[in-house]
Amino acid sequence: MAAMDGDAFIKDLFETTALVIAEIPKSSLLMLALAAMIASWIGGTMIRRRVPLGGMVRGASSLVLVGVLVTVVLQIARIDPRFDVAASTMGMPAQIVEGGETRVPLSPDGHYWLRAQVNGQDAAFLVDTGATLTAISSNTAQAAGISARTDRLPIQLNTANGTIQVPLATIDELRFGNVAARGLDAVIAPNIGETNVIGMNLLSRLAEWRVQDSVLILTPNNPQPAVEWEGE
């Protein structure tokens, strides 16, 4: 049984890694990694020919390659809750989702909508189990005082108008019903109108989420008495 659990974990980890890497813009990472590999080859050639600074060139290129790898790993660590402990150990702020059970009824349009507070500002959210990351509109970000982070890679977002690169940000506090999320990563999407999306990086940090009798039930890790959420 333990071996099967281990195999399942590795499979899930591989799939999560592939998904996250697929959503990171290829241009910046690939160009940087390619430049570092070329520099490493040049440095190796310089060493063989005893050209000065060959070792420095190859060493610098190796550091760049390691930096690319670490960047991808840290990005994965922020998205996958299984890496939360490792991320905290490396000094990265924890993403915490806690509170009490909340029930969200199905809206007439066939979606689950809820009214939330983003850093104290009211905002409507669509619960989307197909979204990897929580997304907020530019207007919501501005009202809540949220700005793009410069220490994270942007994310590729598929929209009706094609694929765009959107910046990562951090929501200090997102509240709805009895649920409170703190330090949550999100993307700022400039062309989603007033629609904000709760993605799997929040849902996966709950103890459980399920649909029962057309009601979405969100259960944090320390469940308390349920609250029926009116939605939109």
trRosetta pair geometry for C-beta under 8 A, 3 or more apart (Angstrom, degrees):
i j d omega theta_ij theta_ji phi_ij phi_ji
1 4 5.7 -55 -151 35 33 111
1 5 6.4 34 151 -19 66 104
2 5 5.6 -52 -149 36 33 112
2 6 6.3 35 151 -20 65 105
3 6 5.6 -54 -150 36 32 114
3 7 6.4 34 151 -20 65 104
4 7 5.6 -52 -147 35 33 111
4 8 6.3 34 153 -19 65 105
5 8 5.7 -55 -149 36 31 112
5 9 6.4 34 152 -22 65 104
6 9 5.6 -52 -148 33 32 112
6 10 6.5 30 155 -17 65 104
7 10 5.8 -54 -148 36 32 110
7 11 6.3 33 152 -20 65 107
8 11 5.6 -54 -147 37 32 113
8 12 6.2 30 155 -17 66 106
9 12 5.8 -56 -147 39 30 108
9 13 6.0 30 154 -21 65 110
9 82 8.0 150 -155 -143 99 157
10 13 5.6 -55 -145 38 29 113
10 14 6.3 31 155 -21 64 105
11 14 5.9 -54 -148 34 28 110
11 15 6.4 24 155 -15 63 108
12 15 5.8 -58 -148 39 31 109
12 16 6.2 30 155 -19 66 108
13 16 5.8 -54 -145 37 29 110
13 17 6.2 31 155 -21 64 107
13 80 7.7 72 -124 -162 67 163
13 82 7.3 -92 -94 80 94 153
14 17 5.7 -55 -147 36 29 113
14 18 6.3 28 155 -18 64 106
15 18 5.8 -54 -147 37 30 111
15 19 6.3 32 154 -21 64 107
16 19 5.7 -56 -149 35 31 112
16 20 6.3 25 157 -16 66 108
16 76 6.9 106 131 -155 100 105
16 79 7.4 176 -180 105 106 111
16 80 5.0 70 166 -89 148 128
17 20 6.1 -58 -146 38 28 106
17 21 6.2 24 159 -15 65 110
17 76 5.8 1 -111 -120 69 146
18 21 6.0 -58 -143 40 27 108
18 22 6.2 32 156 -24 63 109
19 22 5.7 -59 -153 33 27 114
19 23 6.7 15 154 -13 62 109
19 132 6.5 172 149 -101 120 137
20 23 5.9 -65 -153 38 33 106
20 24 6.7 35 151 -27 67 102
20 72 7.7 130 116 -171 111 81
20 75 6.2 161 167 119 123 102
20 76 4.8 145 82 -98 165 80
20 79 5.5 169 -104 51 125 154
20 80 7.5 -81 -47 -33 141 102
20 132 7.4 164 -91 -175 68 149
21 24 5.7 -50 -150 24 37 112
21 72 6.1 24 -100 -156 92 122
21 76 7.8 -11 -49 -69 77 111
22 156 8.0 -92 137 54 59 127
23 132 6.4 -115 -49 47 166 158
23 155 5.3 1 150 -160 104 92
23 156 5.3 -151 -164 50 55 87
24 29 6.2 52 128 -22 118 144
24 72 6.7 -111 0 -116 170 86
24 75 6.3 71 -83 124 128 167
24 153 5.4 28 -146 119 104 144
24 155 6.8 -57 -97 -116 47 58
24 156 7.1 39 111 -2 2 96
25 28 5.4 57 99 16 112 101
25 29 7.0 148 91 0 65 96
25 153 6.7 -150 30 173 93 108
25 154 5.8 30 -15 78 126 94
25 155 7.6 -165 -30 -136 81 12
25 156 5.6 136 -77 -54 64 97
25 165 5.3 13 -76 -109 130 122
26 29 6.3 -81 -152 52 34 100
26 30 5.0 18 169 -14 78 124
27 30 6.4 -63 -133 42 15 102
27 31 6.0 9 169 -14 58 116
28 31 6.3 -63 -144 39 20 106
28 32 6.2 14 161 -14 61 114
28 153 7.0 -174 78 -138 141 108
29 32 6.0 -63 -147 40 26 107
29 33 6.0 20 160 -15 66 111
29 68 5.9 116 -151 -153 85 112
29 71 7.7 -158 -108 89 105 131
29 72 7.3 70 -131 -68 141 108
29 153 7.5 14 -56 -129 107 149
30 33 5.8 -56 -140 41 29 107
30 34 5.9 30 159 -20 65 110
31 34 5.8 -54 -142 38 27 111
31 35 6.2 29 157 -19 63 107
32 35 5.8 -53 -147 36 29 110
32 36 6.4 28 154 -19 63 107
32 64 6.6 -141 169 171 95 113
32 68 5.9 166 105 -85 118 121
33 36 5.7 -56 -149 37 31 111
33 37 6.4 31 153 -19 65 104
33 64 7.9 179 -104 130 41 99
33 65 6.4 78 -134 -116 76 76
33 68 5.1 107 -78 -147 94 177
34 37 5.8 -54 -148 35 32 109
34 38 6.4 31 154 -17 65 105
35 38 5.8 -55 -149 37 31 110
35 39 6.2 32 152 -19 65 108
35 64 7.6 -68 92 137 93 156
36 39 5.6 -54 -146 38 31 113
36 40 6.3 37 152 -24 64 103
36 61 4.5 144 -167 -162 71 80
36 62 7.7 147 177 -61 112 18
36 64 3.9 -155 -103 92 128 123
36 65 4.7 175 132 -56 145 81
36 68 7.2 -143 11 -13 153 131
37 40 5.5 -49 -147 32 33 114
37 41 6.6 34 153 -18 64 101
37 61 7.2 149 -68 176 16 125
37 65 7.2 86 -64 -84 70 122
38 41 5.7 -53 -152 35 34 110
38 42 6.4 32 150 -17 66 105
38 61 8.0 -145 68 -131 46 140
39 42 5.6 -53 -147 38 34 112
39 43 6.1 36 153 -21 66 106
39 57 5.8 -138 176 174 91 93
39 58 7.5 175 133 -97 78 40
39 60 6.9 -69 144 88 138 96
39 61 3.8 -179 95 -86 108 126
39 64 7.5 59 54 32 140 142
40 43 5.6 -52 -146 37 30 113
40 44 6.4 33 153 -20 64 103
40 57 7.9 177 -99 131 30 82
40 58 5.3 74 -140 -136 61 74
40 61 4.0 -152 -60 110 77 144
40 62 6.4 96 -103 -57 116 70
40 65 7.4 6 -48 -29 138 133
41 44 5.7 -52 -149 34 31 111
41 45 6.5 32 152 -18 63 105
42 45 5.7 -55 -151 37 32 112
42 46 6.3 34 151 -21 66 105
42 57 6.1 -76 99 145 97 143
43 46 5.5 -53 -148 35 33 113
43 47 6.5 36 153 -22 65 102
43 54 5.2 131 -165 -175 62 64
43 55 7.0 105 -178 -101 109 12
43 56 7.6 -142 -132 73 120 42
43 57 3.5 -167 -92 96 103 97
43 58 2.9 -176 120 -53 140 77
43 59 7.4 -163 -172 2 157 53
43 60 7.8 170 -76 41 148 84
43 61 6.0 -157 -2 11 138 128
44 47 5.7 -51 -150 32 33 112
44 48 6.5 31 154 -17 65 104
44 54 7.5 123 -82 178 6 109
44 58 5.8 95 -53 -95 63 133
45 48 5.8 -54 -149 36 32 109
45 49 6.3 12 158 -1 66 112
45 51 7.9 13 115 21 70 128
45 54 7.5 -137 79 -137 47 120
46 49 6.1 -69 -144 51 28 98
46 51 3.9 -85 -158 62 84 115
46 52 7.9 -63 173 64 116 24
46 53 6.9 -45 153 85 150 65
46 54 2.9 -169 107 -103 104 105
46 57 6.2 71 34 39 147 137
46 58 7.8 -158 51 -31 107 102
47 50 7.4 27 -178 -78 32 33
47 51 7.5 -72 -52 44 22 76
47 54 3.9 -177 -58 128 61 135
47 55 5.9 87 -93 -64 111 68
47 58 6.6 -24 -30 -11 126 141
48 54 7.9 -156 13 -175 50 159
49 54 7.6 157 55 -77 78 149
50 54 7.7 -125 -145 3 13 143
51 54 5.1 105 72 -52 82 112
53 56 4.7 -50 -160 39 69 119
53 57 6.0 74 141 -27 84 96
54 57 5.8 -54 -150 33 32 110
54 58 6.5 21 157 -10 66 107
55 58 6.0 -58 -146 42 31 105
55 59 6.0 32 156 -20 66 111
56 59 5.7 -56 -143 39 28 112
56 60 6.2 29 158 -20 64 107
57 60 6.0 -56 -148 35 27 109
57 61 6.5 24 155 -17 62 108
58 61 5.7 -55 -147 37 33 110
58 62 6.4 37 153 -22 65 104
59 62 5.7 -54 -151 33 32 112
59 63 6.6 34 152 -20 64 103
60 63 5.7 -53 -153 33 34 113
60 64 6.6 36 149 -20 65 102
61 64 5.6 -50 -151 32 37 113
61 65 6.6 37 151 -18 66 103
62 65 5.7 -53 -150 36 34 112
62 66 6.4 35 152 -17 65 105
63 66 5.6 -54 -148 38 32 112
63 67 6.3 39 150 -25 64 105
64 67 5.4 -53 -150 33 32 116
64 68 6.7 36 151 -21 64 99
65 68 5.7 -48 -151 30 34 111
65 69 6.6 32 151 -15 64 105
66 69 5.6 -56 -151 39 35 112
66 70 6.1 33 153 -19 69 106
67 70 5.7 -53 -142 38 31 110
67 71 6.2 37 155 -24 64 105
68 71 5.7 -54 -150 32 29 115
68 72 6.6 26 154 -15 63 104
69 72 6.0 -57 -152 36 31 108
69 73 6.3 28 153 -17 66 109
70 73 5.6 -56 -145 39 33 112
70 74 6.1 32 157 -19 67 106
71 74 6.0 -55 -146 37 26 108
71 75 6.4 29 153 -20 62 106
71 153 6.3 89 166 -35 116 119
72 75 5.7 -55 -151 34 31 113
72 76 6.5 31 152 -18 65 104
73 76 5.7 -55 -152 36 33 111
73 77 6.3 38 149 -25 65 105
74 77 5.3 -49 -147 32 35 118
74 78 6.7 36 154 -21 64 100
74 87 7.4 109 -148 -115 70 92
74 90 7.4 -120 -113 105 101 158
74 92 7.1 159 -157 -67 102 150
75 78 5.9 -54 -156 30 33 109
75 79 6.7 18 152 -11 64 110
75 152 6.9 118 -102 -154 91 91
75 153 5.9 -31 -85 36 140 113
76 79 5.9 -68 -149 41 34 104
76 80 5.7 1 169 7 76 115
76 83 6.5 100 120 -12 80 163
77 80 6.8 -61 -121 51 22 89
77 83 3.7 -126 -133 137 67 139
77 84 7.8 152 179 -73 79 27
77 86 5.8 -106 -134 89 124 109
77 87 4.3 152 153 -72 117 104
77 90 7.7 29 143 31 167 138
77 92 7.0 112 115 48 125 159
78 83 7.7 -48 -23 88 24 123
78 87 6.4 120 -77 -117 56 150
78 92 7.1 -107 -83 162 91 148
78 95 7.2 100 -161 -27 68 132
78 152 7.6 -27 12 -122 168 128
78 185 5.1 79 162 -43 115 155
78 201 7.9 4 137 -145 71 136
79 132 6.6 -1 -160 165 128 106
79 133 6.8 -71 -121 -80 104 95
79 185 7.1 -81 -83 70 61 147
79 201 5.5 -86 -148 -99 62 116
80 83 5.0 72 82 6 96 106
80 204 7.8 -62 -143 119 46 151
81 84 5.3 -7 -164 -31 57 115
81 95 7.6 -107 -106 78 80 115
81 201 7.8 152 -50 -154 87 59
81 204 5.2 -164 -6 121 125 103
81 205 4.9 168 -96 -88 138 78
83 86 4.9 -57 -166 47 73 115
83 87 5.5 77 134 -29 88 100
84 87 5.7 -57 -146 36 30 111
84 88 6.3 28 157 -18 65 106
84 94 6.1 60 -172 -142 101 89
84 95 6.6 -111 -117 46 109 85
84 205 7.9 97 -65 -115 143 110
85 88 5.8 -56 -150 37 30 109
85 89 6.3 34 151 -23 64 106
86 89 5.5 -53 -149 33 33 115
86 90 6.5 24 155 -12 65 106
87 90 5.9 -61 -151 41 32 105
87 92 4.2 -65 175 66 88 126
87 94 7.1 135 95 -100 108 57
88 91 7.8 73 -179 -55 32 10
88 92 6.6 -91 -80 65 30 71
88 93 7.9 10 -106 -170 71 14
88 94 5.0 12 -86 -73 112 99
93 170 7.3 60 69 -148 138 150
93 183 4.6 -141 137 -146 115 134
94 183 5.8 89 87 82 47 156
95 181 7.3 -1 -179 -173 83 95
95 182 7.5 176 -153 86 42 52
95 183 5.0 -137 -100 102 49 94
95 184 5.3 86 -147 -102 104 51
95 185 6.4 -57 -90 -5 137 83
95 201 7.2 -46 158 161 161 102
95 205 6.5 -117 118 -84 103 160
96 181 6.9 168 90 -152 52 49
96 182 4.7 -4 59 55 100 96
96 183 6.1 64 13 37 80 109
96 205 7.7 -180 -158 165 20 141
97 179 6.7 -4 -172 -170 90 102
97 180 7.5 172 -148 89 47 44
97 181 4.6 -10 -101 -103 81 86
97 182 7.9 -176 -74 20 40 62
97 184 7.5 65 -70 -84 93 115
97 202 5.9 129 -91 -159 142 72
97 205 4.1 117 22 108 129 117
97 206 6.0 -72 119 -69 136 62
97 220 6.1 -150 133 -121 82 101
97 221 7.9 107 92 -2 80 97
98 179 7.7 158 87 -150 27 59
98 180 5.9 -22 67 64 73 89
98 220 5.2 104 -151 -177 33 145
98 221 6.7 -54 -114 44 74 91
98 222 6.1 15 -158 30 94 110
99 102 7.6 15 113 -30 123 111
99 177 7.7 127 132 102 142 82
99 178 4.6 167 156 141 112 72
99 179 4.5 -178 59 -112 141 32
99 180 4.8 126 -54 11 124 80
99 220 4.9 125 56 -10 62 156
99 222 7.5 140 53 68 11 92
99 224 7.2 -84 161 21 53 115
100 177 7.8 -122 79 137 82 95
100 178 3.3 -53 62 149 92 146
100 179 7.4 -121 55 -62 46 55
100 220 6.6 -50 -57 30 9 116
100 222 7.7 -59 -83 101 55 74
100 223 6.1 78 -146 -161 58 47
100 224 3.2 -62 -110 51 116 100
100 225 6.4 -1 -173 56 140 46
100 226 7.2 -164 149 -96 103 29
100 227 6.7 90 100 -9 114 104
101 178 6.5 26 58 60 30 136
101 217 6.7 -8 -168 -172 105 89
101 218 6.8 159 -153 85 55 56
101 219 4.8 -7 -105 -106 92 73
101 220 7.3 -137 -69 19 47 74
101 223 4.8 30 -42 -147 100 100
101 224 6.6 -158 11 59 76 50
101 225 7.3 -111 46 131 101 18
101 226 4.3 -47 98 -98 114 75
101 227 7.2 162 96 16 62 68
102 176 6.8 110 174 115 168 81
102 177 3.0 88 -129 125 134 156
102 178 5.0 -172 -64 33 96 83
102 179 5.3 -83 -2 -19 138 103
102 217 7.8 160 84 -154 44 46
102 218 4.7 -10 61 60 90 107
102 226 7.0 158 -92 -155 20 70
102 227 5.2 -20 -115 61 70 97
102 229 5.5 41 179 -37 100 122
103 177 7.7 152 30 -131 40 149
103 215 5.1 2 -172 172 106 120
103 216 7.0 150 -160 78 51 51
103 217 5.4 -15 -105 -102 79 69
103 218 7.6 -169 -79 22 31 73
103 226 5.7 36 -19 -179 109 119
103 227 6.9 -170 23 86 77 45
103 228 5.1 -28 68 -112 113 56
103 229 6.1 -177 81 12 50 84
104 112 4.9 77 122 -166 127 110
104 113 7.7 -177 -176 65 119 31
104 114 5.3 -70 -120 -68 127 116
104 127 6.6 116 92 -11 163 147
104 177 7.4 -104 -65 -48 88 140
104 215 6.8 151 71 -167 41 67
104 216 4.2 -18 62 62 99 105
104 217 8.0 -162 23 -69 71 27
104 218 7.0 42 -7 -10 107 109
104 229 4.8 -23 -95 65 66 125
104 231 5.7 102 -161 -75 84 104
105 112 7.9 172 93 -125 26 81
105 214 6.9 33 -159 124 69 90
105 215 5.4 -35 -100 -109 56 83
105 216 7.8 -146 -64 20 9 77
105 228 7.4 30 -33 -170 104 92
105 229 7.3 -163 5 76 74 71
105 230 7.8 -18 28 -146 112 25
105 231 5.8 -110 57 -10 80 135
106 110 6.9 -10 -179 -138 109 30
106 111 7.6 145 -156 76 71 16
106 112 6.3 -61 -108 -82 53 74
106 214 4.3 -72 1 176 131 97
106 215 7.0 -106 -18 -79 80 39
106 216 7.5 116 -67 -19 68 90
107 110 7.1 -47 77 26 77 20
107 111 5.4 -15 46 68 116 65
107 112 6.7 164 -4 -104 94 24
107 113 5.0 33 -44 15 144 106
107 231 5.6 -152 -73 149 97 144
107 232 5.9 8 -107 54 138 98
111 126 5.8 -25 164 -145 135 103
111 127 7.6 162 173 49 85 73
112 126 7.2 113 77 -162 60 57
112 127 4.1 -29 90 43 114 118
112 216 4.7 26 -122 -9 152 146
112 231 7.1 -111 -166 -117 56 127
113 124 6.3 -8 -170 -173 108 101
113 125 7.0 154 -155 81 59 47
113 126 5.8 -32 -100 -99 73 61
113 127 7.5 -150 -81 3 23 82
113 231 4.8 94 80 -171 78 98
113 232 3.7 -26 115 -3 140 116
114 124 7.6 159 84 -154 34 58
114 125 5.5 -20 64 62 81 96
114 127 6.8 50 3 -37 109 105
114 176 4.9 75 137 -173 131 141
114 177 7.0 -52 -160 -28 139 100
114 198 7.8 4 44 -9 116 140
114 229 5.5 -5 -124 153 110 141
114 231 5.4 -68 -90 -114 54 60
114 232 7.3 -107 -69 -35 13 78
115 122 6.5 -14 -175 -159 100 96
115 123 7.6 153 -157 79 58 33
115 124 6.0 -37 -102 -100 63 63
115 125 7.7 154 -105 18 15 82
115 176 6.8 158 88 -129 42 101
115 229 8.0 -172 35 -176 77 105
115 230 7.5 -4 14 72 115 92
115 231 7.3 137 -10 -164 80 19
115 232 6.8 133 -51 -82 86 64
116 122 7.6 145 83 -151 39 48
116 123 5.7 -30 70 69 85 82
116 124 7.7 128 22 -120 79 15
116 125 5.1 20 5 -5 125 126
116 174 5.9 8 168 -175 134 84
116 175 6.1 159 -164 81 81 45
116 176 3.8 -55 -99 -68 90 108
116 196 7.7 -103 47 90 122 138
116 198 7.9 123 -36 -63 154 120
117 120 5.6 -2 173 -127 115 16
117 121 6.4 138 -160 59 68 29
117 122 6.0 -36 -100 -87 69 46
117 123 7.3 125 -117 20 22 82
117 173 7.6 -7 106 116 94 96
117 174 7.3 168 82 -152 54 41
117 175 4.6 -4 52 56 99 100
117 176 7.4 171 15 -68 65 61
118 121 5.2 -34 66 63 79 90
118 123 5.0 9 -2 13 115 136
118 136 6.6 102 -126 -119 161 143
118 140 5.9 56 47 176 159 105
118 143 7.7 87 77 89 113 98
118 144 4.3 -57 118 -92 104 149
118 146 7.4 -58 157 -24 118 134
118 171 6.0 -80 -151 -144 92 120
118 173 7.8 155 -158 89 36 58
118 174 5.6 -3 -108 -107 67 79
118 196 7.6 -127 -49 -148 141 168
119 144 4.0 119 43 -167 119 97
119 145 6.0 -117 125 45 159 96
119 146 6.8 178 -10 -50 143 98
119 171 6.8 -135 -39 -161 92 76
119 172 5.3 69 -96 49 98 107
119 173 5.9 116 -90 51 48 81
120 144 7.5 148 50 -130 67 81
120 173 7.5 52 -34 76 68 116
121 140 7.2 163 105 -156 128 69
121 143 4.7 149 -168 130 160 107
121 144 4.6 -130 29 -82 132 78
123 136 7.3 0 172 -137 161 104
123 140 4.9 60 -119 -127 142 120
123 143 7.7 157 -70 75 110 134
123 144 7.6 -39 -34 -50 137 123
123 196 5.3 34 154 6 121 150
124 194 6.8 50 47 138 112 99
124 195 7.3 -58 96 -121 102 46
124 196 6.5 148 87 31 52 97
124 232 5.9 50 -141 -93 121 120
125 176 6.9 -91 36 -66 134 153
125 196 4.7 -55 -102 92 72 99
125 197 6.6 138 -160 -109 81 12
125 198 5.0 60 165 -29 130 99
126 195 5.9 -2 -4 -166 121 102
126 196 7.1 163 17 82 73 46
126 197 5.3 -28 67 -107 90 68
126 198 7.1 -161 88 20 40 77
127 197 7.9 128 -111 -161 14 62
127 198 4.9 -24 -109 62 62 114
127 203 7.6 100 -162 -73 100 124
127 216 6.3 141 82 161 162 172
128 131 4.1 59 100 -4 116 113
128 197 4.8 -22 17 -160 127 111
128 198 6.8 149 25 67 69 55
128 199 6.1 -23 75 -96 93 63
129 200 6.5 70 -156 -76 52 93
129 203 6.6 -54 -111 54 76 174
131 134 7.4 97 122 -87 126 29
131 135 6.6 -102 -171 -5 143 109
131 197 5.1 96 -21 149 175 133
131 198 7.7 136 67 98 131 31
131 199 3.6 -99 109 -109 101 101
131 200 6.5 -180 88 -7 56 80
132 199 5.7 12 90 173 23 135
132 200 5.6 -46 -137 42 34 111
132 201 6.7 50 154 -35 59 95
133 155 6.6 -1 17 163 154 177
133 185 6.5 -69 -144 115 111 98
133 186 6.4 147 162 -133 101 40
133 187 5.3 81 110 -11 136 103
133 199 4.7 72 105 65 14 159
133 200 7.7 -42 -57 47 25 73
133 201 5.3 17 -118 -3 56 130
134 171 7.3 -56 103 -1 141 137
134 174 7.6 -89 180 -53 161 173
134 184 6.1 18 34 149 149 122
134 185 7.2 141 42 96 99 55
134 186 4.3 -58 94 -107 96 94
134 187 7.6 165 89 18 49 67
134 196 7.9 17 178 170 86 92
134 197 6.3 -176 -152 98 49 69
134 198 5.5 -11 -116 -132 97 42
134 199 4.5 -141 -61 23 44 92
134 201 5.9 -100 -11 58 87 106
134 202 5.4 60 -58 -21 123 116
135 157 7.3 98 -108 -126 139 141
135 166 7.7 25 -132 123 108 160
135 186 6.2 158 -98 -172 23 91
135 187 4.9 -23 -111 64 81 91
135 188 7.7 151 -160 -99 70 13
135 189 4.8 22 -176 -12 120 124
135 192 6.6 86 133 -1 127 166
135 196 6.5 -166 97 -156 64 57
135 197 4.3 25 46 46 96 106
135 199 6.7 74 -11 -32 78 120
136 140 4.3 -117 -180 89 104 129
136 141 5.3 129 110 -57 119 84
136 144 7.6 -50 175 28 157 140
136 146 6.9 50 79 71 150 152
136 169 7.5 -69 43 62 118 132
136 171 7.3 122 -28 -75 143 120
136 186 5.4 42 -3 150 101 141
136 187 7.6 174 27 82 64 44
136 188 6.0 -31 73 -109 85 60
136 189 7.2 160 74 23 31 81
136 196 4.8 5 -118 -128 61 110
136 197 7.9 -138 -64 33 39 63
137 140 4.6 97 54 7 80 101
137 141 6.9 -142 94 -5 43 87
137 188 7.7 35 154 -160 13 67
137 189 6.3 -51 -105 72 46 81
137 190 7.7 87 -162 -128 63 20
137 192 5.3 -130 -94 72 89 94
137 193 6.4 -72 -112 95 140 30
137 194 5.9 -84 -3 -125 167 27
137 195 6.6 112 -55 59 118 43
137 196 5.9 -98 -8 -73 85 80
138 141 5.7 -54 -148 37 31 113
138 142 6.3 31 155 -19 65 106
138 188 6.1 78 -92 174 60 102
138 189 7.5 -108 -37 88 75 39
138 190 4.8 40 -47 -121 126 62
139 142 5.8 -54 -147 36 31 110
139 143 6.3 27 157 -16 65 108
139 194 6.5 -35 58 -106 138 72
140 143 5.9 -57 -145 39 30 108
140 144 6.0 11 161 -4 66 115
140 146 7.8 -2 120 36 74 126
140 194 7.6 116 -45 -152 100 59
140 196 5.5 43 -33 -74 170 127
141 144 6.2 -69 -142 48 24 99
141 146 4.3 -96 -152 73 76 102
141 147 7.2 118 167 -80 112 32
141 169 6.5 106 -129 33 122 176
141 188 4.7 16 -60 -122 157 117
142 145 7.8 33 -179 -70 28 29
142 146 7.8 -78 -47 48 20 70
144 171 7.4 -10 141 -130 149 87
146 169 5.0 83 166 164 109 142
146 170 7.4 -159 -145 70 104 45
146 171 6.4 -24 -103 -96 142 62
146 172 8.0 -152 -91 -5 96 85
146 186 7.7 -2 173 67 153 123
146 188 7.1 178 115 -81 110 118
147 169 6.6 174 94 -123 25 117
148 167 3.4 1 -136 131 123 153
148 168 6.9 93 -154 64 75 40
148 169 5.5 -84 -107 -74 39 94
148 188 5.9 -99 -78 24 87 136
149 152 4.6 49 94 16 121 108
149 167 6.9 169 39 168 59 103
149 168 5.2 -39 41 94 111 87
149 169 5.8 163 -17 -106 88 41
149 170 6.4 65 -56 -14 126 94
152 167 7.6 110 81 -171 102 73
152 168 4.1 -58 104 60 142 136
153 168 7.3 58 74 -5 42 126
154 165 4.4 60 127 175 139 101
154 166 6.0 163 -168 75 101 28
154 167 5.2 -59 -108 -93 93 47
154 168 6.7 -163 -114 -14 40 80
155 165 7.2 151 74 -153 31 61
155 166 5.7 -30 64 64 83 83
155 167 7.9 108 18 -147 78 7
155 168 6.2 90 -17 -63 106 90
155 187 5.3 -88 48 -96 129 135
156 163 5.5 2 -174 -175 104 110
156 164 7.4 157 -151 81 58 29
156 165 6.0 -39 -94 -95 58 64
156 166 7.9 122 -124 17 13 79
157 163 7.0 156 77 -152 38 60
157 164 5.6 -25 61 65 91 79
157 165 7.5 135 14 -117 82 15
157 166 4.8 15 -5 3 130 124
157 187 6.3 169 -66 128 131 157
157 189 5.9 -132 140 -109 171 109
158 162 7.8 -89 -146 163 59 26
158 163 5.4 -30 -99 -96 62 78
159 162 6.5 -2 64 57 82 34
159 163 7.4 152 21 -95 73 26
159 164 6.1 -2 11 10 122 109
159 189 7.5 146 -78 -165 127 122
159 191 6.2 71 -175 85 166 115
159 192 7.3 -126 -120 -78 122 82
161 164 7.5 26 86 -36 100 117
161 191 6.4 -43 27 127 137 154
164 189 8.0 111 80 -143 125 81
164 190 7.7 -98 136 40 154 101
164 191 7.2 97 10 24 163 123
166 187 4.5 73 112 175 123 117
166 188 6.0 -165 179 72 102 54
166 189 5.2 -27 -124 -94 154 61
166 190 7.1 -166 -116 -4 100 82
167 187 6.9 152 83 -151 36 72
167 188 5.5 -4 66 41 88 105
168 185 6.1 -21 -166 -165 109 102
168 186 7.4 141 -157 80 61 34
168 187 5.9 -50 -99 -97 51 67
168 188 8.0 151 -130 4 6 81
169 185 7.5 141 78 -157 40 55
169 186 5.5 -31 69 72 87 84
169 187 7.0 122 18 -127 84 19
169 188 5.2 60 -11 -35 131 103
170 183 6.2 -25 -170 -157 114 51
170 184 7.0 146 -159 74 62 38
170 185 6.1 -39 -101 -99 67 51
170 186 7.3 137 -111 24 19 81
171 174 4.9 30 136 -43 142 106
171 181 7.0 43 93 104 121 105
171 183 7.7 98 76 161 58 2
171 184 4.6 -16 55 63 105 94
171 185 7.8 -153 14 -69 82 3
171 186 5.3 49 -25 -2 108 129
172 182 6.7 -13 165 -149 47 74
172 183 7.0 14 -135 -69 38 45
173 180 6.5 -22 -160 -167 95 96
173 181 7.2 148 -155 81 44 53
173 182 5.3 -9 -99 -103 71 78
174 180 7.4 151 80 -158 50 47
174 181 4.4 -10 59 59 100 104
174 182 7.8 -165 23 -71 68 36
174 184 5.7 -41 10 30 125 143
174 202 7.5 -67 82 -110 143 141
175 179 7.0 165 -149 91 50 58
175 180 5.0 -9 -102 -106 84 77
175 181 7.7 -164 -71 25 41 66
176 179 5.7 -7 66 60 71 101
176 229 7.0 39 160 -129 94 145
177 218 7.2 130 63 60 150 124
177 227 4.8 164 -164 83 93 126
177 229 4.6 -66 -81 -77 112 120
178 220 7.7 -121 112 2 96 123
178 224 6.3 -138 175 62 149 110
178 226 7.8 -139 8 -147 142 32
178 227 4.8 146 -28 6 105 129
179 206 7.8 -36 -126 -98 130 111
179 218 5.9 -33 -56 121 143 134
179 220 6.0 161 -115 -51 86 117
181 184 4.4 30 145 -49 118 135
181 202 5.5 -45 -97 -130 156 109
181 205 7.6 103 -121 78 106 137
184 201 7.0 134 -164 117 92 109
184 202 6.1 16 -142 -85 137 97
185 201 6.0 -61 65 145 98 157
189 192 4.4 44 108 -9 126 120
192 195 4.9 -99 153 67 99 95
192 196 7.6 114 109 -83 132 36
192 197 7.5 -81 178 -18 159 108
198 202 5.4 -68 -169 54 92 142
198 203 7.0 106 143 -45 100 95
199 202 6.4 108 67 17 53 91
199 203 7.1 -112 131 5 33 103
200 203 5.1 -61 -130 50 45 107
200 204 5.1 45 169 -25 81 108
201 204 6.4 -38 -123 35 21 109
201 205 7.2 19 160 -17 48 110
202 205 6.1 -70 -161 34 32 108
202 206 7.5 40 146 -31 64 96
203 206 5.8 -43 -165 10 43 115
203 209 5.2 -56 -160 7 99 157
203 218 7.6 -101 -124 -123 77 104
206 209 5.2 77 75 -41 146 97
206 218 5.8 -102 -125 -167 157 80
206 219 6.0 111 171 72 111 51
206 220 5.6 -88 -136 -98 77 43
206 221 7.3 -169 -165 -40 39 69
207 219 5.0 -67 67 114 101 94
207 220 6.0 66 1 146 98 22
207 221 4.4 138 -58 -92 105 52
207 223 6.9 -89 44 -42 145 100
208 217 7.6 -4 115 110 98 98
208 219 4.3 6 60 56 90 119
209 216 6.9 2 -174 -177 97 90
209 217 6.8 172 -150 87 50 57
209 218 5.1 -1 -110 -109 95 63
209 219 6.9 -169 -75 24 48 73
210 216 7.7 172 91 -151 30 52
210 217 5.3 -12 62 56 77 102
211 214 7.1 4 -178 -115 102 18
211 215 6.9 154 -155 74 60 37
211 216 5.5 -30 -98 -95 76 61
211 217 7.3 168 -96 12 23 80
212 215 5.7 -31 71 62 70 90
212 217 5.8 8 19 -12 109 126
217 226 7.8 -43 -139 -127 98 127
219 223 5.1 -18 -161 -88 95 119
220 223 6.3 161 62 -76 68 57
